[in-house]
Amino acid sequence: MYKHLTLYYFSGTGNALTAIRWIEDNARRNWIETDLVPIDRLGKISPPQSDGKRLLGFCYPTHGFNLPWIMLKFIARFPAMKGCDLFLLNTRAGSKIYRWFAPGISGVAQILPALVLLVKGFRIRGILPLDMPSNWISVHPGYNQATVDAIFKRSRTMIDRFCGKILSGRRYVRPNVFIMLPVDLLLAPIAFGYFMYGRFLFAKIFIASTDCDTCRLCEEKCPTESIRIIDGRPFWKFTCESCMRCINICPRKAIQVSHSLAAVIIISSSAVPLAFILDLIHPYIPGSLLKTTDFFSRWGIMLAVYFIVSGIVFWLMKSRFVNRIFTWTSLTRYWRRYMATGIKAKDYIFK
């Protein structure tokens, strides 16, 4: 059915990258020419020519029951190609409890891009939510190798089944998509909250301990160029995707997610007298725009608090004593890290 396959992907710790390598392996066995295109730091989009013999794939992780902002922007910018076939694959937080494989939850990570691409005239031939090992070690330890291997083996089987259908021109949507659809829709408000607030909070709670030797690997490999080295220590900007790449490739395990800093930011945010500030600006806003103005005012004030508090802590951490307090109260200091099996820092390339 297809002669060419182009895979656009974004991967934080290698789950999505592993999945597209499996797809590439299937495509080559079917004599299909395959191109892998990382969207990290991708500038101009040069879509391939659609001749009816080409299949496109968009592969990415699930962040906060949503797709990463970098991938959403990429899909929104991608030129319309009426009648071109494509599929969507989102990796999500799978786990294994004894012998039971627990599925992750997609939220709007499939629904939102599917709607955008349909409007652009694409034909969606397949959707696959893939339950790969959860890499979000900001909220839990990385899984042991036996668990990772078992989840990988199951996921590879899913990929092979998916490719057997999709590469021969048939449609394939994993049944789990329909089973979980009511749950995914109910989680849409949480996905929106993560998109507007959560991702910025997580971007500001990364810290570097005194173990950092300024090797600059995190800066070099950040997919969104969100890490700057200031006074010999990494500083995370709001454009951070919380993809967990930096914390997991750090050779000295010096990067932490500071749970104590998160607590400080949240407490500081709750202490801001929002009602008083909003009352000051209400007289200057037309009544029909009050609700909209209040929403964006609250959003802006929260982001300002995130930035100010994290900035103050960043400078205070010049003190070895303060640095140790925030480092030792970071759970990631004691937790196992996670990188997909076989994935190394050198595998992250930019086009």
VENVEN-V13472 format. One record per pair of residues at least 6 apart in sequence whose ideal C-beta (glycine too) atoms are under 8 Angstrom apart, sorted by the first residue. I is the first residue (numbers start at 1). GAP is how many residues later the second one is. Records with the same first field share a line. If there is no record, write none. Layout:
I: GAP ; GAP
This chain:
1: 52 ; 166 ; 167 ; 168
2: 30 ; 51 ; 52 ; 53 ; 83 ; 165 ; 167
3: 29 ; 30 ; 50 ; 51
4: 28 ; 29 ; 30 ; 31 ; 44 ; 49 ; 50 ; 51
5: 18 ; 19 ; 22 ; 27 ; 28 ; 29 ; 30 ; 49 ; 50 ; 51 ; 52 ; 162
6: 28 ; 29 ; 31 ; 42 ; 48 ; 49 ; 50 ; 51
7: 13 ; 16 ; 17 ; 27 ; 28 ; 29 ; 30 ; 49 ; 50 ; 52
8: 29 ; 31 ; 48 ; 49 ; 50 ; 51 ; 66
9: 7 ; 8 ; 11 ; 27 ; 28 ; 29 ; 30 ; 48 ; 49 ; 50 ; 51
10: 6 ; 28 ; 29 ; 30 ; 49 ; 50 ; 51 ; 58 ; 60 ; 61 ; 64 ; 213 ; 233
11: 6 ; 7 ; 27 ; 48 ; 49 ; 50 ; 232 ; 337
12: 49 ; 123 ; 211 ; 229 ; 231 ; 232 ; 233
13: 122 ; 230 ; 231 ; 232 ; 235 ; 325 ; 326 ; 327 ; 330
14: 325 ; 326 ; 328 ; 329 ; 333
15: 46 ; 76 ; 115 ; 117 ; 118 ; 120 ; 325
16: 43 ; 44 ; 45 ; 73 ; 75
17: 323 ; 326 ; 330
18: 114 ; 134 ; 322 ; 323 ; 324 ; 325
19: 40 ; 70 ; 72 ; 111 ; 113 ; 136 ; 140
20: 16 ; 37 ; 39 ; 69
21: 15
22: 134 ; 137 ; 138 ; 141
23: 11 ; 34 ; 36 ; 66 ; 136 ; 140
24: 10 ; 12
26: 133 ; 134 ; 137 ; 138 ; 141
27: 6 ; 7 ; 136 ; 140
28: 6
30: 133 ; 137 ; 138
32: 135
35: 13
37: 314
38: 185 ; 310 ; 311 ; 312 ; 313
39: 31 ; 32 ; 35
40: 30 ; 183 ; 184 ; 308 ; 309 ; 310
41: 182 ; 183 ; 184 ; 309
42: 32 ; 308 ; 309
45: 29 ; 32 ; 33 ; 34
47: 31 ; 32 ; 34
48: 6 ; 8
50: 31 ; 33 ; 34
52: 31
54: 30 ; 31
55: 30 ; 31 ; 32 ; 70 ; 111 ; 112
56: 25 ; 28 ; 29 ; 30 ; 31 ; 66
57: 29 ; 30 ; 31 ; 32
58: 13 ; 17 ; 28 ; 29 ; 30 ; 31 ; 55 ; 59
59: 29 ; 30 ; 31 ; 32
60: 7 ; 8 ; 11 ; 29 ; 30 ; 31 ; 49
61: 7 ; 29 ; 30 ; 31 ; 74 ; 182
62: 28 ; 29 ; 30 ; 31 ; 42 ; 43 ; 44 ; 45 ; 47 ; 67
63: 46 ; 131 ; 136 ; 178 ; 179 ; 180
64: 43 ; 126 ; 127 ; 130 ; 131 ; 134 ; 135
65: 40 ; 41 ; 42 ; 43 ; 44 ; 119 ; 122 ; 123 ; 125 ; 126 ; 129
66: 6 ; 41 ; 42 ; 43 ; 46 ; 125 ; 126 ; 128 ; 129
67: 23 ; 41 ; 42 ; 45 ; 46
68: 173 ; 175
69: 126 ; 130 ; 172
70: 153 ; 154 ; 171
71: 42
72: 40 ; 41
75: 38 ; 41 ; 42
76: 40
78: 39 ; 42
79: 41
80: 40 ; 41 ; 42
81: 39 ; 40 ; 41
82: 38 ; 39 ; 40
83: 38 ; 39 ; 40
84: 37 ; 38 ; 39
85: 37 ; 38 ; 40
86: 31 ; 36 ; 37 ; 38 ; 39
87: 37 ; 38 ; 39 ; 40 ; 41 ; 79
88: 22 ; 25 ; 26 ; 29 ; 36 ; 38 ; 39 ; 40
89: 38 ; 39 ; 40 ; 41 ; 73
90: 16 ; 19 ; 20 ; 38 ; 39 ; 40
91: 39 ; 40 ; 41
92: 11 ; 12 ; 13 ; 14 ; 17 ; 37 ; 38 ; 39 ; 40
93: 11 ; 12 ; 38 ; 41 ; 42 ; 43
94: 7 ; 8 ; 9 ; 10 ; 36 ; 37 ; 38 ; 39 ; 40 ; 57 ; 61
95: 6 ; 7 ; 9 ; 36 ; 38 ; 39 ; 48 ; 52 ; 56
96: 6 ; 47 ; 51 ; 54 ; 55
101: 30 ; 49 ; 50 ; 53
102: 29
103: 26 ; 28 ; 73 ; 77
104: 25 ; 27 ; 30
105: 75 ; 78 ; 79 ; 82
106: 23 ; 71 ; 74 ; 78
107: 77 ; 80 ; 81 ; 83 ; 84
108: 76 ; 79 ; 80 ; 83
109: 20 ; 82
110: 17 ; 19 ; 67 ; 74
111: 73 ; 74
114: 10 ; 13
117: 7
118: 6
125: 41 ; 44 ; 45 ; 46 ; 47
126: 36 ; 39 ; 40 ; 45 ; 46 ; 47
127: 46 ; 47 ; 50
128: 30 ; 31 ; 34 ; 44 ; 45 ; 46
129: 45 ; 47 ; 48 ; 51
130: 25 ; 28 ; 29
131: 20 ; 23 ; 24
132: 19 ; 20 ; 23 ; 208
133: 9 ; 10 ; 14 ; 15 ; 18 ; 19 ; 205 ; 207
134: 6 ; 9 ; 204
135: 7 ; 109 ; 113 ; 203 ; 205
136: 108
137: 107 ; 110 ; 111 ; 120 ; 195 ; 198 ; 199 ; 200 ; 201
138: 64 ; 67 ; 104 ; 106 ; 119 ; 194
140: 195
141: 194 ; 195
142: 193 ; 194 ; 195 ; 196
143: 8 ; 193 ; 195
144: 192
145: 196
148: 190 ; 193
149: 192
152: 188 ; 189
158: 16
161: 11
162: 10 ; 12
165: 6 ; 7
166: 6
196: 103
197: 102 ; 105
199: 41 ; 42 ; 43
200: 38 ; 103 ; 106
201: 61 ; 64 ; 65 ; 105
202: 38 ; 40 ; 55
203: 23 ; 33 ; 34 ; 35 ; 36 ; 37 ; 38 ; 39
204: 32 ; 34 ; 57 ; 61 ; 102 ; 103 ; 105 ; 106
205: 52 ; 53 ; 54 ; 56 ; 57 ; 60 ; 105
206: 28 ; 30 ; 34 ; 40 ; 41 ; 49 ; 50 ; 51 ; 52
207: 48 ; 49 ; 50 ; 51 ; 54 ; 106 ; 107 ; 110 ; 116 ; 119 ; 120 ; 123
208: 25 ; 26 ; 46 ; 47 ; 48
209: 45 ; 46 ; 47 ; 114 ; 115 ; 118 ; 124
210: 44 ; 110 ; 113 ; 114 ; 117
211: 41 ; 42 ; 43
212: 20 ; 21 ; 22 ; 40 ; 42 ; 43
213: 39 ; 41
214: 15 ; 18 ; 19
215: 36 ; 37
216: 13
217: 32 ; 33 ; 34 ; 128
218: 9 ; 16 ; 27 ; 28 ; 31 ; 32 ; 37
219: 8 ; 9 ; 10 ; 15
221: 24 ; 25 ; 28 ; 124 ; 127
222: 18 ; 23 ; 24
223: 18 ; 20 ; 22 ; 125
224: 15 ; 16 ; 17
225: 14
226: 10 ; 11 ; 12 ; 13 ; 14 ; 15
227: 7 ; 8 ; 9 ; 10 ; 13 ; 19
228: 6 ; 7 ; 9
229: 6
230: 84
231: 87
233: 81 ; 84
234: 12 ; 21
235: 79
238: 65 ; 68 ; 69
244: 94
245: 103
246: 9
247: 8 ; 9 ; 10 ; 85 ; 90
248: 89 ; 90 ; 91
249: 90 ; 96
253: 84
256: 70 ; 71 ; 74 ; 76 ; 77
257: 73 ; 74 ; 75
258: 68 ; 69 ; 71 ; 72
259: 70 ; 71 ; 72
260: 65 ; 66 ; 69 ; 70
261: 49 ; 52 ; 65
264: 45 ; 49
265: 40 ; 41 ; 44 ; 45
268: 37 ; 41
269: 33 ; 36 ; 37
272: 29 ; 30 ; 33
274: 24 ; 27
277: 20 ; 24
278: 16 ; 19 ; 20
281: 12 ; 16
282: 8
285: 8
313: 9 ; 13
316: 6
317: 6 ; 9
327: 6
